Amino acid sequence: MTMEEIAAKIARGLEKRPVEDSFKFDCGEDGAITIRDGGVVLADEPADCTIHISRANLVKLMAGDLNPMTAFAFGKIKVSGDMGLAMKLGKVLG
């Protein structure tokens, strides 16, 4: 799944379950996806909570094949910024 496809899937999820907070999925060399003001952009913009994750693991997370808590415990996900917002990750990706 490309970063564009991931962003589109997140945007479709936000149509059903909007969030007020800003999130960024930083996938390193693959790029970043920022959720802000109800929209999704393929850009590395400031956010309240940044999730550092590989593109491959983000795809697994969105498919339900990677548990966020387990991924965090094993270092597959790193969080910077507001950790409380990271707990909303399921709502954003659902």
N, C-alpha and C positions, 0 to 999 in steps of 0.2 A: 504494500500500500504506500503510495507516495505521500509526501507532506500535504499536497493539495487535497488529496482524497481524505486524509485524516482531518484537515481543517473543515472540509465540507461536511463530514460526518458529525463533527463537534457542533457546527452551525445548525445542522438539522436537530440535534439534541437540545440546543438552546432555544429553538422555536417552541418546543414543548415544555421545557423547564428552564426559564431564563434565570440568570444570576446577576446580582448587582456588583459583585466583587470582580477584581481583575486577576487573571491567572496567566502564567506563561509556561509553556512546555518548551524547555530548552533541550533540543536534541543534538547539541554539539555541532559537528560539521554538516549535519543534515539540515540545520536551520532551526527556527523557532516559530511557535504559534502563540499568539497573544490573544486572550479573550478580554475585551474591555468594552464598556458602554454597550453591552448587548450584542456586540459583533465579534467576528473572528478574523484576524489578519495574519498573514504569513510574514511576520516581522518580529524583530527582537526589540520590543518596546518595554518600558517600565511597567511593572505589575506589583500588586500587593503580595503575591505568592508566586514563586518560581519553582517549578518541578523540573529537576534535571533528570532526564531519562533518555535512553537511546530510542531511535525511531522504531526499531524492531520490538523493544519492550513496550513502547506506547501502543503499538498495534496489538500486541498480546493483551495489554491491560484493557483496551477498548473492546476486545473480543470476549473478555471475561476469562481469558486463559492465564492471567497473572493476577494474583491477589495483591492489592496495594499494600497491605500491612506486611505481608511476607516479603514483597519486593523492597520495601523500605528497610526491613530488618536485615536483609542480605545485601544492602547497598546498591540495588538496581535502580532505586529512586532516591534522589537527594532533594531535600526541600530547603529553600531559603526564603526568608520573609515570614509572613504570618502563618505559623504552623496550623493554627485553627482553621484557616481557609483550606489547607491541604486536606482536611477531613471531609470537605465538600466535594472532593475529587470524583466520587461515584456519581454525584448528581450531575456534574458537568459532562462526564463521559457516558453516562447511562443512555 
